[in-house]
């Protein structure tokens, strides 16, 4: 079985998708949660289910900016008010007034209210980006020390591939960028790099112990680690899929990003990263002719 034979086509397909993802993300701004944009989140409990459209319409008059309402749990609703300096000081009074006027028979009660200022949101954005950058640098240094520069560059290239395509799906599915989203992306990056390093480590061992062309060595290494890679992703998905369906709204987006990222990372470690390593190992490629 020659998996590496098809890696070239998937590599260029991935390059096209990377370019497409960049254009798509630039033309469709990411949807930032209140942790990054600033605002107020209110969780409201009712005695029974209410019509979410009418609730959205009634609370939209509280703020001058777009207000979002979504089902949080059974009879619980999450209302998000973007930061509005004019109405922030008396927001709770306005909410109580709306509930008293329209939903007094349902005994509405605010069970949680959180406010995040825009300054804090900007700091969280910067910290999230720096976490990704520092993590990438640490991976580059680690792989360079353990292997060589071409392996390290390939690992970072694959990391960039996984990160960018994951962000594309986040934008495409209109998932909010929150702290849990950043945590999911960082977890996916770590998972993907781990799979990639396993294959790279087997390539290094085979280069020392098996005399064959570089292409054949890479293909042999992929096949030798294939069962381990597949079993790992199946095990992870066995946990993530139930979390997505039954874990509740708090971790649903986290689970979805993890599911997408794990699939992308597995594809990347098998078909994208090894061919990247082959390209960046120019001396050995030229030697193979």
SVG drawing of the C-alpha trace seen along z (x, -y; Angstrom):
<svg xmlns="http://www.w3.org/2000/svg" viewBox="-49 -57 71 59">
<polyline fill="none" stroke="black" stroke-width="0.4" points="0.0,0.0 1.5,-3.3 -0.1,-6.1 2.6,-8.5 1.9,-8.2 -1.3,-10.1 0.1,-12.6 1.2,-15.0 -2.4,-15.5 -3.7,-16.0 -0.9,-18.4 -1.8,-20.7 -5.5,-20.3 -4.7,-21.5 -2.7,-24.5 -5.7,-25.5 -7.9,-25.1 -5.5,-27.2 -5.6,-30.1 -9.4,-29.8 -9.7,-29.8 -7.7,-33.0 -9.9,-34.8 -13.1,-33.4 -12.0,-34.5 -11.1,-38.0 -14.4,-38.4 -16.4,-37.0 -15.4,-38.5 -15.2,-36.2 -18.0,-36.3 -16.4,-37.3 -18.1,-36.4 -18.6,-38.9 -15.4,-37.7 -13.6,-39.5 -16.0,-42.2 -17.3,-43.3 -20.8,-43.3 -23.2,-41.7 -24.5,-38.1 -27.7,-37.3 -29.1,-33.9 -32.8,-34.0 -35.0,-31.2 -38.8,-30.9 -41.3,-28.5 -42.0,-27.1 -40.7,-27.5 -41.2,-30.8 -41.2,-31.8 -37.6,-32.7 -38.5,-35.0 -40.8,-37.1 -38.3,-37.2 -35.6,-38.4 -37.9,-41.1 -38.8,-42.4 -35.3,-42.5 -33.9,-44.1 -35.3,-47.4 -33.2,-47.4 -29.9,-48.1 -29.2,-50.2 -27.0,-47.4 -27.9,-44.0 -29.0,-41.6 -28.9,-37.9 -31.0,-35.3 -30.5,-31.6 -31.8,-28.6 -29.3,-27.8 -31.0,-24.9 -34.5,-23.8 -36.5,-26.9 -33.3,-28.9 -32.3,-31.5 -29.0,-33.2 -29.4,-36.9 -26.3,-38.7 -26.1,-42.5 -23.1,-44.0 -21.2,-46.7 -23.2,-49.9 -21.8,-52.7 -25.1,-54.6 -27.2,-51.7 -24.7,-49.7 -25.3,-51.4 -29.1,-50.7 -29.2,-47.5 -30.5,-45.3 -33.3,-47.7 -34.4,-47.7 -34.3,-43.9 -36.4,-43.6 -38.9,-46.1 -39.3,-44.0 -39.7,-40.8 -42.2,-42.3 -44.3,-43.8 -44.4,-40.8 -43.5,-37.6 -44.7,-38.3 -46.9,-35.1 -43.8,-33.0 -41.9,-34.1 -38.7,-35.1 -35.6,-35.2 -32.0,-36.2 -29.8,-33.4 -26.5,-34.8 -25.3,-38.1 -21.8,-38.8 -20.3,-42.0 -17.0,-42.2 -15.6,-45.6 -14.2,-46.1 -10.7,-46.8 -10.6,-43.3 -11.9,-41.8 -9.0,-43.3 -6.5,-41.9 -8.1,-38.5 -7.8,-38.6 -4.1,-39.5 -3.5,-36.8 -5.2,-34.2 -3.1,-35.1 0.1,-35.2 -0.7,-31.7 -0.9,-30.3 2.3,-32.1 4.3,-31.1 3.0,-27.5 4.1,-27.4 7.6,-28.7 7.9,-26.1 6.9,-23.3 9.4,-24.6 12.2,-24.6 11.3,-21.1 11.1,-19.5 14.3,-21.2 16.2,-19.9 14.8,-16.4 14.9,-16.1 16.2,-18.8 15.2,-22.1 13.3,-20.6 11.3,-18.4 10.6,-21.4 9.5,-23.6 7.2,-20.9 5.6,-20.5 4.9,-24.2 3.6,-24.3 1.2,-21.4 0.2,-23.3 -0.6,-26.4 -2.6,-24.2 -4.7,-22.7 -5.2,-26.1 -6.3,-28.0 -8.7,-25.3 -10.2,-25.0 -10.7,-28.7 -12.3,-28.5 -14.9,-26.0 -15.4,-28.2 -16.2,-31.1 -18.3,-29.0 -20.4,-27.5 -20.8,-31.0 -19.3,-29.8 -18.5,-32.5 -14.8,-33.0 -14.8,-32.6 -12.3,-31.4 -13.5,-27.8 -13.0,-28.2 -9.4,-29.3 -8.9,-26.4 -10.3,-24.0 -8.0,-25.3 -4.9,-25.0 -6.0,-21.5 -6.4,-20.6 -2.9,-22.0 -1.4,-19.9 -3.2,-16.8 -2.2,-17.3 1.5,-18.0 1.6,-14.9 0.4,-12.7 2.8,-14.4 5.8,-13.9 4.9,-10.2 5.2,-9.7 8.3,-11.9 9.9,-9.9 9.3,-6.6 10.7,-8.2 13.9,-9.1 14.2,-5.5 13.7,-4.0 16.3,-6.3 18.8,-5.0 17.9,-1.3 16.4,-0.7 18.3,-1.4 15.7,-2.6 14.7,-5.7 13.4,-8.6 9.9,-8.2 9.7,-4.6 10.9,-5.3 8.2,-7.9 5.5,-5.6 6.7,-2.7 6.6,-5.0 3.1,-6.1 1.8,-2.6 3.6,-1.5 1.9,-4.2 -1.4,-4.1 -3.2,-1.8 -2.1,-3.8 -3.3,-7.1 -6.7,-5.6 -7.3,-4.0 -6.3,-7.3 -8.8,-9.4 -11.6,-6.8 -11.0,-6.9 -11.1,-10.7 -14.2,-10.8 -16.0,-8.3 -15.6,-10.9 -16.3,-14.0 -19.4,-13.0 -21.5,-12.2 -20.2,-15.5 -21.5,-17.4 -25.0,-15.8 -25.5,-15.5 -23.0,-17.9 -25.2,-20.9 -24.8,-24.4 -21.8,-25.3 -19.4,-22.9 -21.3,-22.2 -19.1,-24.6 -16.0,-23.3 -16.9,-19.7 -17.7,-20.6 -14.4,-22.4 -12.6,-19.5 -14.3,-17.0 -13.5,-19.0 -10.0,-19.7 -9.2,-16.1 -10.4,-15.0 -8.3,-17.7 -5.3,-16.9 -5.5,-13.2 -5.7,-14.0 -2.8,-16.4 -0.5,-14.0 -1.0,-11.2 -1.2,-13.1 -0.1,-16.7 2.8,-16.8 4.9,-13.9 4.8,-15.4 5.7,-18.8 8.7,-17.1 9.6,-15.5 9.6,-18.9 11.6,-20.7 14.2,-17.9 15.6,-19.2 18.9,-17.4 17.5,-14.0 14.8,-14.6 17.4,-15.6 19.5,-12.6 16.5,-10.3 16.2,-12.0"/>
</svg>
